[in-house]
Amino acid sequence: MKDERLRIAGEIATALASVHEAGIAHRDLKPDNVMITRRGSKVKIIDFDNRRN
């Protein structure tokens, strides 16, 4: 369980680093805006409506 949480946190950090490098700030990151696929293999950040370029 702890390993799974660390993996998810790492994937979120990697995704945020990628969008930051593209010059985008999410500005509304919260648990509701993080989706995990049914199989748990992918983590997706959603709701970029409040983003800042």
mmCIF entry with sequence, helices, sheets and N, C-alpha, C, O atoms, coordinates in Angstrom:
data_MODEL
# 
_entry.id   MODEL 
# 
_entity.id                         1 
_entity.type                       polymer 
_entity.pdbx_number_of_molecules   1 
# 
_entity_poly.entity_id                      1 
_entity_poly.type                           'polypeptide(L)' 
_entity_poly.nstd_linkage                   no 
_entity_poly.nstd_monomer                   no 
_entity_poly.pdbx_seq_one_letter_code       MKDERLRIAGEIATALASVHEAGIAHRDLKPDNVMITRRGSKVKIIDFDNRRN 
_entity_poly.pdbx_seq_one_letter_code_can   MKDERLRIAGEIATALASVHEAGIAHRDLKPDNVMITRRGSKVKIIDFDNRRN 
_entity_poly.pdbx_strand_id                 A 
# 
loop_
_entity_poly_seq.entity_id 
_entity_poly_seq.num 
_entity_poly_seq.mon_id 
_entity_poly_seq.hetero 
1 1  MET n 
1 2  LYS n 
1 3  ASP n 
1 4  GLU n 
1 5  ARG n 
1 6  LEU n 
1 7  ARG n 
1 8  ILE n 
1 9  ALA n 
1 10 GLY n 
1 11 GLU n 
1 12 ILE n 
1 13 ALA n 
1 14 THR n 
1 15 ALA n 
1 16 LEU n 
1 17 ALA n 
1 18 SER n 
1 19 VAL n 
1 20 HIS n 
1 21 GLU n 
1 22 ALA n 
1 23 GLY n 
1 24 ILE n 
1 25 ALA n 
1 26 HIS n 
1 27 ARG n 
1 28 ASP n 
1 29 LEU n 
1 30 LYS n 
1 31 PRO n 
1 32 ASP n 
1 33 ASN n 
1 34 VAL n 
1 35 MET n 
1 36 ILE n 
1 37 THR n 
1 38 ARG n 
1 39 ARG n 
1 40 GLY n 
1 41 SER n 
1 42 LYS n 
1 43 VAL n 
1 44 LYS n 
1 45 ILE n 
1 46 ILE n 
1 47 ASP n 
1 48 PHE n 
1 49 ASP n 
1 50 ASN n 
1 51 ARG n 
1 52 ARG n 
1 53 ASN n 
# 
_struct_asym.id          A 
_struct_asym.entity_id   1 
# 
loop_
_struct_conf.conf_type_id 
_struct_conf.id 
_struct_conf.pdbx_PDB_helix_id 
_struct_conf.beg_label_comp_id 
_struct_conf.beg_label_asym_id 
_struct_conf.beg_label_seq_id 
_struct_conf.pdbx_beg_PDB_ins_code 
_struct_conf.end_label_comp_id 
_struct_conf.end_label_asym_id 
_struct_conf.end_label_seq_id 
_struct_conf.pdbx_end_PDB_ins_code 
_struct_conf.beg_auth_comp_id 
_struct_conf.beg_auth_asym_id 
_struct_conf.beg_auth_seq_id 
_struct_conf.end_auth_comp_id 
_struct_conf.end_auth_asym_id 
_struct_conf.end_auth_seq_id 
_struct_conf.pdbx_PDB_helix_class 
_struct_conf.details 
_struct_conf.pdbx_PDB_helix_length 
HELX_P HELX_P1 AA1 LYS A 2  ? GLU A 21 ? LYS A 2  GLU A 21 1 ? 20 
HELX_P HELX_P2 AA2 PRO A 31 ? ASN A 33 ? PRO A 31 ASN A 33 5 ? 3  
# 
_struct_conf_type.id          HELX_P 
_struct_conf_type.criteria    ? 
_struct_conf_type.reference   ? 
# 
_struct_sheet.id               AA1 
_struct_sheet.type             ? 
_struct_sheet.number_strands   2 
_struct_sheet.details          ? 
# 
_struct_sheet_order.sheet_id     AA1 
_struct_sheet_order.range_id_1   1 
_struct_sheet_order.range_id_2   2 
_struct_sheet_order.offset       ? 
_struct_sheet_order.sense        anti-parallel 
# 
loop_
_struct_sheet_range.sheet_id 
_struct_sheet_range.id 
_struct_sheet_range.beg_label_comp_id 
_struct_sheet_range.beg_label_asym_id 
_struct_sheet_range.beg_label_seq_id 
_struct_sheet_range.pdbx_beg_PDB_ins_code 
_struct_sheet_range.end_label_comp_id 
_struct_sheet_range.end_label_asym_id 
_struct_sheet_range.end_label_seq_id 
_struct_sheet_range.pdbx_end_PDB_ins_code 
_struct_sheet_range.beg_auth_comp_id 
_struct_sheet_range.beg_auth_asym_id 
_struct_sheet_range.beg_auth_seq_id 
_struct_sheet_range.end_auth_comp_id 
_struct_sheet_range.end_auth_asym_id 
_struct_sheet_range.end_auth_seq_id 
AA1 1 VAL A 34 ? ILE A 36 ? VAL A 34 ILE A 36 
AA1 2 VAL A 43 ? ILE A 45 ? VAL A 43 ILE A 45 
# 
loop_
_atom_site.group_PDB 
_atom_site.id 
_atom_site.type_symbol 
_atom_site.label_atom_id 
_atom_site.label_alt_id 
_atom_site.label_comp_id 
_atom_site.label_asym_id 
_atom_site.label_entity_id 
_atom_site.label_seq_id 
_atom_site.pdbx_PDB_ins_code 
_atom_site.Cartn_x 
_atom_site.Cartn_y 
_atom_site.Cartn_z 
_atom_site.occupancy 
_atom_site.B_iso_or_equiv 
_atom_site.pdbx_formal_charge 
_atom_site.auth_seq_id 
_atom_site.auth_comp_id 
_atom_site.auth_asym_id 
_atom_site.auth_atom_id 
_atom_site.pdbx_PDB_model_num 
ATOM 1   N N  . MET A 1 1  ? 0.828   -1.193 0.000   1.00 0.00 ? 1  MET A N  1 
ATOM 2   C CA . MET A 1 1  ? 0.000   0.000  0.000   1.00 0.00 ? 1  MET A CA 1 
ATOM 3   C C  . MET A 1 1  ? 0.872   1.257  0.000   1.00 0.00 ? 1  MET A C  1 
ATOM 4   O O  . MET A 1 1  ? 0.643   2.166  -0.797  1.00 0.00 ? 1  MET A O  1 
ATOM 5   N N  . LYS A 1 2  ? 1.868   1.315  0.883   1.00 0.00 ? 2  LYS A N  1 
ATOM 6   C CA . LYS A 1 2  ? 2.737   2.484  0.941   1.00 0.00 ? 2  LYS A CA 1 
ATOM 7   C C  . LYS A 1 2  ? 3.504   2.651  -0.371  1.00 0.00 ? 2  LYS A C  1 
ATOM 8   O O  . LYS A 1 2  ? 3.658   3.769  -0.863  1.00 0.00 ? 2  LYS A O  1 
ATOM 9   N N  . ASP A 1 3  ? 3.984   1.543  -0.936  1.00 0.00 ? 3  ASP A N  1 
ATOM 10  C CA . ASP A 1 3  ? 4.700   1.608  -2.211  1.00 0.00 ? 3  ASP A CA 1 
ATOM 11  C C  . ASP A 1 3  ? 3.803   2.157  -3.308  1.00 0.00 ? 3  ASP A C  1 
ATOM 12  O O  . ASP A 1 3  ? 4.256   2.925  -4.156  1.00 0.00 ? 3  ASP A O  1 
ATOM 13  N N  . GLU A 1 4  ? 2.545   1.773  -3.297  1.00 0.00 ? 4  GLU A N  1 
ATOM 14  C CA . GLU A 1 4  ? 1.587   2.250  -4.303  1.00 0.00 ? 4  GLU A CA 1 
ATOM 15  C C  . GLU A 1 4  ? 1.376   3.760  -4.169  1.00 0.00 ? 4  GLU A C  1 
ATOM 16  O O  . GLU A 1 4  ? 1.321   4.473  -5.171  1.00 0.00 ? 4  GLU A O  1 
ATOM 17  N N  . ARG A 1 5  ? 1.259   4.235  -2.952  1.00 0.00 ? 5  ARG A N  1 
ATOM 18  C CA . ARG A 1 5  ? 1.092   5.684  -2.738  1.00 0.00 ? 5  ARG A CA 1 
ATOM 19  C C  . ARG A 1 5  ? 2.319   6.452  -3.196  1.00 0.00 ? 5  ARG A C  1 
ATOM 20  O O  . ARG A 1 5  ? 2.198   7.523  -3.791  1.00 0.00 ? 5  ARG A O  1 
ATOM 21  N N  . LEU A 1 6  ? 3.493   5.914  -2.926  1.00 0.00 ? 6  LEU A N  1 
ATOM 22  C CA . LEU A 1 6  ? 4.727   6.569  -3.368  1.00 0.00 ? 6  LEU A CA 1 
ATOM 23  C C  . LEU A 1 6  ? 4.830   6.579  -4.888  1.00 0.00 ? 6  LEU A C  1 
ATOM 24  O O  . LEU A 1 6  ? 5.276   7.567  -5.470  1.00 0.00 ? 6  LEU A O  1 
ATOM 25  N N  . ARG A 1 7  ? 4.425   5.499  -5.535  1.00 0.00 ? 7  ARG A N  1 
ATOM 26  C CA . ARG A 1 7  ? 4.444   5.433  -6.995  1.00 0.00 ? 7  ARG A CA 1 
ATOM 27  C C  . ARG A 1 7  ? 3.516   6.486  -7.578  1.00 0.00 ? 7  ARG A C  1 
ATOM 28  O O  . ARG A 1 7  ? 3.882   7.195  -8.516  1.00 0.00 ? 7  ARG A O  1 
ATOM 29  N N  . ILE A 1 8  ? 2.316   6.587  -7.023  1.00 0.00 ? 8  ILE A N  1 
ATOM 30  C CA . ILE A 1 8  ? 1.336   7.566  -7.509  1.00 0.00 ? 8  ILE A CA 1 
ATOM 31  C C  . ILE A 1 8  ? 1.862   8.986  -7.302  1.00 0.00 ? 8  ILE A C  1 
ATOM 32  O O  . ILE A 1 8  ? 1.760   9.820  -8.201  1.00 0.00 ? 8  ILE A O  1 
ATOM 33  N N  . ALA A 1 9  ? 2.419   9.263  -6.136  1.00 0.00 ? 9  ALA A N  1 
ATOM 34  C CA . ALA A 1 9  ? 2.976   10.596 -5.868  1.00 0.00 ? 9  ALA A CA 1 
ATOM 35  C C  . ALA A 1 9  ? 4.103   10.915 -6.845  1.00 0.00 ? 9  ALA A C  1 
ATOM 36  O O  . ALA A 1 9  ? 4.215   12.046 -7.317  1.00 0.00 ? 9  ALA A O  1 
ATOM 37  N N  . GLY A 1 10 ? 4.926   9.934  -7.147  1.00 0.00 ? 10 GLY A N  1 
ATOM 38  C CA . GLY A 1 10 ? 6.013   10.128 -8.107  1.00 0.00 ? 10 GLY A CA 1 
ATOM 39  C C  . GLY A 1 10 ? 5.499   10.418 -9.503  1.00 0.00 ? 10 GLY A C  1 
ATOM 40  O O  . GLY A 1 10 ? 6.051   11.264 -10.207 1.00 0.00 ? 10 GLY A O  1 
ATOM 41  N N  . GLU A 1 11 ? 4.445   9.721  -9.910  1.00 0.00 ? 11 GLU A N  1 
ATOM 42  C CA . GLU A 1 11 ? 3.861   9.960  -11.230 1.00 0.00 ? 11 GLU A CA 1 
ATOM 43  C C  . GLU A 1 11 ? 3.233   11.348 -11.313 1.00 0.00 ? 11 GLU A C  1 
ATOM 44  O O  . GLU A 1 11 ? 3.332   12.015 -12.343 1.00 0.00 ? 11 GLU A O  1 
ATOM 45  N N  . ILE A 1 12 ? 2.590   11.781 -10.237 1.00 0.00 ? 12 ILE A N  1 
ATOM 46  C CA . ILE A 1 12 ? 2.022   13.136 -10.213 1.00 0.00 ? 12 ILE A CA 1 
ATOM 47  C C  . ILE A 1 12 ? 3.148   14.165 -10.340 1.00 0.00 ? 12 ILE A C  1 
ATOM 48  O O  . ILE A 1 12 ? 3.034   15.118 -11.111 1.00 0.00 ? 12 ILE A O  1 
ATOM 49  N N  . ALA A 1 13 ? 4.220   13.976 -9.595  1.00 0.00 ? 13 ALA A N  1 
ATOM 50  C CA . ALA A 1 13 ? 5.348   14.909 -9.646  1.00 0.00 ? 13 ALA A CA 1 
ATOM 51  C C  . ALA A 1 13 ? 5.969   14.948 -11.038 1.00 0.00 ? 13 ALA A C  1 
ATOM 52  O O  . ALA A 1 13 ? 6.307   16.023 -11.533 1.00 0.00 ? 13 ALA A O  1 
ATOM 53  N N  . THR A 1 14 ? 6.120   13.800 -11.668 1.00 0.00 ? 14 THR A N  1 
ATOM 54  C CA . THR A 1 14 ? 6.678   13.742 -13.020 1.00 0.00 ? 14 THR A CA 1 
ATOM 55  C C  . THR A 1 14 ? 5.781   14.460 -14.015 1.00 0.00 ? 14 THR A C  1 
ATOM 56  O O  . THR A 1 14 ? 6.262   15.207 -14.867 1.00 0.00 ? 14 THR A O  1 
ATOM 57  N N  . ALA A 1 15 ? 4.486   14.235 -13.908 1.00 0.00 ? 15 ALA A N  1 
ATOM 58  C CA . ALA A 1 15 ? 3.534   14.892 -14.812 1.00 0.00 ? 15 ALA A CA 1 
ATOM 59  C C  . ALA A 1 15 ? 3.558   16.403 -14.621 1.00 0.00 ? 15 ALA A C  1 
ATOM 60  O O  . ALA A 1 15 ? 3.557   17.152 -15.598 1.00 0.00 ? 15 ALA A O  1 
ATOM 61  N N  . LEU A 1 16 ? 3.580   16.854 -13.379 1.00 0.00 ? 16 LEU A N  1 
ATOM 62  C CA . LEU A 1 16 ? 3.617   18.295 -13.113 1.00 0.00 ? 16 LEU A CA 1 
ATOM 63  C C  . LEU A 1 16 ? 4.916   18.917 -13.615 1.00 0.00 ? 16 LEU A C  1 
ATOM 64  O O  . LEU A 1 16 ? 4.911   20.046 -14.106 1.00 0.00 ? 16 LEU A O  1 
ATOM 65  N N  . ALA A 1 17 ? 6.014   18.201 -13.499 1.00 0.00 ? 17 ALA A N  1 
ATOM 66  C CA . ALA A 1 17 ? 7.287   18.707 -14.019 1.00 0.00 ? 17 ALA A CA 1 
ATOM 67  C C  . ALA A 1 17 ? 7.214   18.866 -15.534 1.00 0.00 ? 17 ALA A C  1 
ATOM 68  O O  . ALA A 1 17 ? 7.736   19.834 -16.085 1.00 0.00 ? 17 ALA A O  1 
ATOM 69  N N  . SER A 1 18 ? 6.571   17.924 -16.201 1.00 0.00 ? 18 SER A N  1 
ATOM 70  C CA . SER A 1 18 ? 6.436   17.995 -17.661 1.00 0.00 ? 18 SER A CA 1 
ATOM 71  C C  . SER A 1 18 ? 5.606   19.190 -18.096 1.00 0.00 ? 18 SER A C  1 
ATOM 72  O O  . SER A 1 18 ? 5.996   19.914 -19.011 1.00 0.00 ? 18 SER A O  1 
ATOM 73  N N  . VAL A 1 19 ? 4.472   19.404 -17.454 1.00 0.00 ? 19 VAL A N  1 
ATOM 74  C CA . VAL A 1 19 ? 3.640   20.543 -17.857 1.00 0.00 ? 19 VAL A CA 1 
ATOM 75  C C  . VAL A 1 19 ? 4.311   21.861 -17.466 1.00 0.00 ? 19 VAL A C  1 
ATOM 76  O O  . VAL A 1 19 ? 4.153   22.867 -18.157 1.00 0.00 ? 19 VAL A O  1 
ATOM 77  N N  . HIS A 1 20 ? 5.054   21.857 -16.366 1.00 0.00 ? 20 HIS A N  1 
ATOM 78  C CA . HIS A 1 20 ? 5.771   23.066 -15.962 1.00 0.00 ? 20 HIS A CA 1 
ATOM 79  C C  . HIS A 1 20 ? 6.845   23.417 -16.995 1.00 0.00 ? 20 HIS A C  1 
ATOM 80  O O  . HIS A 1 20 ? 7.026   24.585 -17.338 1.00 0.00 ? 20 HIS A O  1 
ATOM 81  N N  . GLU A 1 21 ? 7.552   22.401 -17.485 1.00 0.00 ? 21 GLU A N  1 
ATOM 82  C CA . GLU A 1 21 ? 8.562   22.632 -18.523 1.00 0.00 ? 21 GLU A CA 1 
ATOM 83  C C  . GLU A 1 21 ? 7.931   23.208 -19.787 1.00 0.00 ? 21 GLU A C  1 
ATOM 84  O O  . GLU A 1 21 ? 8.587   23.934 -20.534 1.00 0.00 ? 21 GLU A O  1 
ATOM 85  N N  . ALA A 1 22 ? 6.663   22.889 -20.027 1.00 0.00 ? 22 ALA A N  1 
ATOM 86  C CA . ALA A 1 22 ? 5.938   23.421 -21.187 1.00 0.00 ? 22 ALA A CA 1 
ATOM 87  C C  . ALA A 1 22 ? 5.389   24.817 -20.905 1.00 0.00 ? 22 ALA A C  1 
ATOM 88  O O  . ALA A 1 22 ? 4.730   25.409 -21.760 1.00 0.00 ? 22 ALA A O  1 
ATOM 89  N N  . GLY A 1 23 ? 5.657   25.345 -19.708 1.00 0.00 ? 23 GLY A N  1 
ATOM 90  C CA . GLY A 1 23 ? 5.221   26.688 -19.363 1.00 0.00 ? 23 GLY A CA 1 
ATOM 91  C C  . GLY A 1 23 ? 3.790   26.772 -18.869 1.00 0.00 ? 23 GLY A C  1 
ATOM 92  O O  . GLY A 1 23 ? 3.162   27.828 -18.955 1.00 0.00 ? 23 GLY A O  1 
ATOM 93  N N  . ILE A 1 24 ? 3.268   25.666 -18.351 1.00 0.00 ? 24 ILE A N  1 
ATOM 94  C CA . ILE A 1 24 ? 1.883   25.622 -17.881 1.00 0.00 ? 24 ILE A CA 1 
ATOM 95  C C  . ILE A 1 24 ? 1.869   25.349 -16.380 1.00 0.00 ? 24 ILE A C  1 
ATOM 96  O O  . ILE A 1 24 ? 2.590   24.478 -15.894 1.00 0.00 ? 24 ILE A O  1 
ATOM 97  N N  . ALA A 1 25 ? 1.049   26.095 -15.654 1.00 0.00 ? 25 ALA A N  1 
ATOM 98  C CA . ALA A 1 25 ? 0.833   25.859 -14.227 1.00 0.00 ? 25 ALA A CA 1 
ATOM 99  C C  . ALA A 1 25 ? -0.616  25.412 -14.035 1.00 0.00 ? 25 ALA A C  1 
ATOM 100 O O  . ALA A 1 25 ? -1.532  26.075 -14.522 1.00 0.00 ? 25 ALA A O  1 
ATOM 101 N N  . HIS A 1 26 ? -0.833  24.315 -13.342 1.00 0.00 ? 26 HIS A N  1 
ATOM 102 C CA . HIS A 1 26 ? -2.183  23.762 -13.169 1.00 0.00 ? 26 HIS A CA 1 
ATOM 103 C C  . HIS A 1 26 ? -3.069  24.694 -12.348 1.00 0.00 ? 26 HIS A C  1 
ATOM 104 O O  . HIS A 1 26 ? -4.193  24.975 -12.762 1.00 0.00 ? 26 HIS A O  1 
ATOM 105 N N  . ARG A 1 27 ? -2.614  25.168 -11.229 1.00 0.00 ? 27 ARG A N  1 
ATOM 106 C CA . ARG A 1 27 ? -3.282  26.125 -10.346 1.00 0.00 ? 27 ARG A CA 1 
ATOM 107 C C  . ARG A 1 27 ? -4.492  25.593 -9.576  1.00 0.00 ? 27 ARG A C  1 
ATOM 108 O O  . ARG A 1 27 ? -5.116  26.361 -8.842  1.00 0.00 ? 27 ARG A O  1 
ATOM 109 N N  . ASP A 1 28 ? -4.843  24.330 -9.708  1.00 0.00 ? 28 ASP A N  1 
ATOM 110 C CA . ASP A 1 28 ? -5.974  23.786 -8.943  1.00 0.00 ? 28 ASP A CA 1 
ATOM 111 C C  . ASP A 1 28 ? -5.763  22.297 -8.672  1.00 0.00 ? 28 ASP A C  1 
ATOM 112 O O  . ASP A 1 28 ? -6.694  21.500 -8.787  1.00 0.00 ? 28 ASP A O  1 
ATOM 113 N N  . LEU A 1 29 ? -4.538  21.929 -8.313  1.00 0.00 ? 29 LEU A N  1 
ATOM 114 C CA . LEU A 1 29 ? -4.255  20.521 -8.068  1.00 0.00 ? 29 LEU A CA 1 
ATOM 115 C C  . LEU A 1 29 ? -4.846  20.109 -6.724  1.00 0.00 ? 29 LEU A C  1 
ATOM 116 O O  . LEU A 1 29 ? -4.550  20.704 -5.687  1.00 0.00 ? 29 LEU A O  1 
ATOM 117 N N  . LYS A 1 30 ? -5.681  19.088 -6.764  1.00 0.00 ? 30 LYS A N  1 
ATOM 118 C CA . LYS A 1 30 ? -6.312  18.530 -5.568  1.00 0.00 ? 30 LYS A CA 1 
ATOM 119 C C  . LYS A 1 30 ? -6.689  17.089 -5.890  1.00 0.00 ? 30 LYS A C  1 
ATOM 120 O O  . LYS A 1 30 ? -6.698  16.714 -7.062  1.00 0.00 ? 30 LYS A O  1 
ATOM 121 N N  . PRO A 1 31 ? -6.996  16.278 -4.900  1.00 0.00 ? 31 PRO A N  1 
ATOM 122 C CA . PRO A 1 31 ? -7.321  14.872 -5.162  1.00 0.00 ? 31 PRO A CA 1 
ATOM 123 C C  . PRO A 1 31 ? -8.413  14.672 -6.216  1.00 0.00 ? 31 PRO A C  1 
ATOM 124 O O  . PRO A 1 31 ? -8.360  13.709 -6.980  1.00 0.00 ? 31 PRO A O  1 
ATOM 125 N N  . ASP A 1 32 ? -9.397  15.563 -6.264  1.00 0.00 ? 32 ASP A N  1 
ATOM 126 C CA . ASP A 1 32 ? -10.469 15.430 -7.259  1.00 0.00 ? 32 ASP A CA 1 
ATOM 127 C C  . ASP A 1 32 ? -9.956  15.554 -8.685  1.00 0.00 ? 32 ASP A C  1 
ATOM 128 O O  . ASP A 1 32 ? -10.620 15.099 -9.617  1.00 0.00 ? 32 ASP A O  1 
ATOM 129 N N  . ASN A 1 33 ? -8.787  16.162 -8.876  1.00 0.00 ? 33 ASN A N  1 
ATOM 130 C CA . ASN A 1 33 ? -8.240  16.370 -10.210 1.00 0.00 ? 33 ASN A CA 1 
ATOM 131 C C  . ASN A 1 33 ? -7.152  15.367 -10.570 1.00 0.00 ? 33 ASN A C  1 
ATOM 132 O O  . ASN A 1 33 ? -6.416  15.563 -11.537 1.00 0.00 ? 33 ASN A O  1 
ATOM 133 N N  . VAL A 1 34 ? -7.052  14.304 -9.800  1.00 0.00 ? 34 VAL A N  1 
ATOM 134 C CA . VAL A 1 34 ? -6.127  13.219 -10.101 1.00 0.00 ? 34 VAL A CA 1 
ATOM 135 C C  . VAL A 1 34 ? -6.953  11.954 -10.310 1.00 0.00 ? 34 VAL A C  1 
ATOM 136 O O  . VAL A 1 34 ? -7.681  11.516 -9.419  1.00 0.00 ? 34 VAL A O  1 
ATOM 137 N N  . MET A 1 35 ? -6.828  11.382 -11.490 1.00 0.00 ? 35 MET A N  1 
ATOM 138 C CA . MET A 1 35 ? -7.570  10.167 -11.817 1.00 0.00 ? 35 MET A CA 1 
ATOM 139 C C  . MET A 1 35 ? -6.589  9.004  -11.948 1.00 0.00 ? 35 MET A C  1 
ATOM 140 O O  . MET A 1 35 ? -5.478  9.165  -12.454 1.00 0.00 ? 35 MET A O  1 
ATOM 141 N N  . ILE A 1 36 ? -7.011  7.847  -11.488 1.00 0.00 ? 36 ILE A N  1 
ATOM 142 C CA . ILE A 1 36 ? -6.211  6.634  -11.603 1.00 0.00 ? 36 ILE A CA 1 
ATOM 143 C C  . ILE A 1 36 ? -7.035  5.629  -12.391 1.00 0.00 ? 36 ILE A C  1 
ATOM 144 O O  . ILE A 1 36 ? -8.205  5.404  -12.083 1.00 0.00 ? 36 ILE A O  1 
ATOM 145 N N  . THR A 1 37 ? -6.428  5.024  -13.410 1.00 0.00 ? 37 THR A N  1 
ATOM 146 C CA . THR A 1 37 ? -7.166  4.075  -14.237 1.00 0.00 ? 37 THR A CA 1 
ATOM 147 C C  . THR A 1 37 ? -7.635  2.888  -13.397 1.00 0.00 ? 37 THR A C  1 
ATOM 148 O O  . THR A 1 37 ? -7.091  2.615  -12.328 1.00 0.00 ? 37 THR A O  1 
ATOM 149 N N  . ARG A 1 38 ? -8.630  2.204  -13.887 1.00 0.00 ? 38 ARG A N  1 
ATOM 150 C CA . ARG A 1 38 ? -9.215  1.081  -13.130 1.00 0.00 ? 38 ARG A CA 1 
ATOM 151 C C  . ARG A 1 38 ? -8.188  0.044  -12.724 1.00 0.00 ? 38 ARG A C  1 
ATOM 152 O O  . ARG A 1 38 ? -8.240  -0.494 -11.618 1.00 0.00 ? 38 ARG A O  1 
ATOM 153 N N  . ARG A 1 39 ? -7.270  -0.231 -13.604 1.00 0.00 ? 39 ARG A N  1 
ATOM 154 C CA . ARG A 1 39 ? -6.228  -1.212 -13.285 1.00 0.00 ? 39 ARG A CA 1 
ATOM 155 C C  . ARG A 1 39 ? -5.128  -0.614 -12.417 1.00 0.00 ? 39 ARG A C  1 
ATOM 156 O O  . ARG A 1 39 ? -4.235  -1.322 -11.952 1.00 0.00 ? 39 ARG A O  1 
ATOM 157 N N  . GLY A 1 40 ? -5.204  0.696  -12.203 1.00 0.00 ? 40 GLY A N  1 
ATOM 158 C CA . GLY A 1 40 ? -4.218  1.359  -11.364 1.00 0.00 ? 40 GLY A CA 1 
ATOM 159 C C  . GLY A 1 40 ? -2.877  1.560  -12.028 1.00 0.00 ? 40 GLY A C  1 
ATOM 160 O O  . GLY A 1 40 ? -1.897  1.909  -11.370 1.00 0.00 ? 40 GLY A O  1 
ATOM 161 N N  . SER A 1 41 ? -2.829  1.340  -13.334 1.00 0.00 ? 41 SER A N  1 
ATOM 162 C CA . SER A 1 41 ? -1.541  1.414  -14.015 1.00 0.00 ? 41 SER A CA 1 
ATOM 163 C C  . SER A 1 41 ? -1.161  2.818  -14.457 1.00 0.00 ? 41 SER A C  1 
ATOM 164 O O  . SER A 1 41 ? 0.014   3.084  -14.709 1.00 0.00 ? 41 SER A O  1 
ATOM 165 N N  . LYS A 1 42 ? -2.130  3.722  -14.555 1.00 0.00 ? 42 LYS A N  1 
ATOM 166 C CA . LYS A 1 42 ? -1.832  5.078  -15.010 1.00 0.00 ? 42 LYS A CA 1 
ATOM 167 C C  . LYS A 1 42 ? -2.477  6.110  -14.100 1.00 0.00 ? 42 LYS A C  1 
ATOM 168 O O  . LYS A 1 42 ? -3.582  5.925  -13.591 1.00 0.00 ? 42 LYS A O  1 
ATOM 169 N N  . VAL A 1 43 ? -1.750  7.199  -13.915 1.00 0.00 ? 43 VAL A N  1 
ATOM 170 C CA . VAL A 1 43 ? -2.244  8.334  -13.141 1.00 0.00 ? 43 VAL A CA 1 
ATOM 171 C C  . VAL A 1 43 ? -2.390  9.493  -14.112 1.00 0.00 ? 43 VAL A C  1 
ATOM 172 O O  . VAL A 1 43 ? -1.477  9.777  -14.888 1.00 0.00 ? 43 VAL A O  1 
ATOM 173 N N  . LYS A 1 44 ? -3.536  10.164 -14.073 1.00 0.00 ? 44 LYS A N  1 
ATOM 174 C CA . LYS A 1 44 ? -3.790  11.276 -14.983 1.00 0.00 ? 44 LYS A CA 1 
ATOM 175 C C  . LYS A 1 44 ? -4.221  12.498 -14.191 1.00 0.00 ? 44 LYS A C  1 
ATOM 176 O O  . LYS A 1 44 ? -5.023  12.405 -13.262 1.00 0.00 ? 44 LYS A O  1 
ATOM 177 N N  . ILE A 1 45 ? -3.677  13.640 -14.573 1.00 0.00 ? 45 ILE A N  1 
ATOM 178 C CA . ILE A 1 45 ? -4.084  14.910 -13.970 1.00 0.00 ? 45 ILE A CA 1 
ATOM 179 C C  . ILE A 1 45 ? -5.087  15.544 -14.918 1.00 0.00 ? 45 ILE A C  1 
ATOM 180 O O  . ILE A 1 45 ? -4.830  15.670 -16.115 1.00 0.00 ? 45 ILE A O  1 
ATOM 181 N N  . ILE A 1 46 ? -6.229  15.940 -14.376 1.00 0.00 ? 46 ILE A N  1 
ATOM 182 C CA . ILE A 1 46 ? -7.297  16.500 -15.202 1.00 0.00 ? 46 ILE A CA 1 
ATOM 183 C C  . ILE A 1 46 ? -7.636  17.915 -14.747 1.00 0.00 ? 46 ILE A C  1 
ATOM 184 O O  . ILE A 1 46 ? -7.080  18.415 -13.769 1.00 0.00 ? 46 ILE A O  1 
ATOM 185 N N  . ASP A 1 47 ? -8.539  18.543 -15.457 1.00 0.00 ? 47 ASP A N  1 
ATOM 186 C CA . ASP A 1 47 ? -9.099  19.859 -15.131 1.00 0.00 ? 47 ASP A CA 1 
ATOM 187 C C  . ASP A 1 47 ? -8.046  20.965 -15.166 1.00 0.00 ? 47 ASP A C  1 
ATOM 188 O O  . ASP A 1 47 ? -7.660  21.519 -14.137 1.00 0.00 ? 47 ASP A O  1 
ATOM 189 N N  . PHE A 1 48 ? -7.601  21.263 -16.363 1.00 0.00 ? 48 PHE A N  1 
ATOM 190 C CA . PHE A 1 48 ? -6.639  22.341 -16.559 1.00 0.00 ? 48 PHE A CA 1 
ATOM 191 C C  . PHE A 1 48 ? -7.343  23.658 -16.880 1.00 0.00 ? 48 PHE A C  1 
ATOM 192 O O  . PHE A 1 48 ? -6.740  24.541 -17.490 1.00 0.00 ? 48 PHE A O  1 
ATOM 193 N N  . ASP A 1 49 ? -8.598  23.804 -16.481 1.00 0.00 ? 49 ASP A N  1 
ATOM 194 C CA . ASP A 1 49 ? -9.360  25.020 -16.777 1.00 0.00 ? 49 ASP A CA 1 
ATOM 195 C C  . ASP A 1 49 ? -8.748  26.270 -16.155 1.00 0.00 ? 49 ASP A C  1 
ATOM 196 O O  . ASP A 1 49 ? -8.850  27.357 -16.725 1.00 0.00 ? 49 ASP A O  1 
ATOM 197 N N  . ASN A 1 50 ? -8.120  26.130 -15.004 1.00 0.00 ? 50 ASN A N  1 
ATOM 198 C CA . ASN A 1 50 ? -7.536  27.287 -14.313 1.00 0.00 ? 50 ASN A CA 1 
ATOM 199 C C  . ASN A 1 50 ? -6.048  27.447 -14.593 1.00 0.00 ? 50 ASN A C  1 
ATOM 200 O O  . ASN A 1 50 ? -5.346  28.156 -13.871 1.00 0.00 ? 50 ASN A O  1 
ATOM 201 N N  . ARG A 1 51 ? -5.576  26.795 -15.632 1.00 0.00 ? 51 ARG A N  1 
ATOM 202 C CA . ARG A 1 51 ? -4.141  26.821 -15.916 1.00 0.00 ? 51 ARG A CA 1 
ATOM 203 C C  . ARG A 1 51 ? -3.673  28.231 -16.269 1.00 0.00 ? 51 ARG A C  1 
ATOM 204 O O  . ARG A 1 51 ? -4.454  29.097 -16.665 1.00 0.00 ? 51 ARG A O  1 
ATOM 205 N N  . ARG A 1 52 ? -2.396  28.416 -16.111 1.00 0.00 ? 52 ARG A N  1 
ATOM 206 C CA . ARG A 1 52 ? -1.783  29.689 -16.508 1.00 0.00 ? 52 ARG A CA 1 
ATOM 207 C C  . ARG A 1 52 ? -0.609  29.349 -17.413 1.00 0.00 ? 52 ARG A C  1 
ATOM 208 O O  . ARG A 1 52 ? 0.258   28.549 -17.061 1.00 0.00 ? 52 ARG A O  1 
ATOM 209 N N  . ASN A 1 53 ? -0.597  29.972 -18.581 1.00 0.00 ? 53 ASN A N  1 
ATOM 210 C CA . ASN A 1 53 ? 0.503   29.750 -19.538 1.00 0.00 ? 53 ASN A CA 1 
ATOM 211 C C  . ASN A 1 53 ? 1.536   30.834 -19.387 1.00 0.00 ? 53 ASN A C  1 
ATOM 212 O O  . ASN A 1 53 ? 2.541   30.832 -20.098 1.00 0.00 ? 53 ASN A O  1 
# 
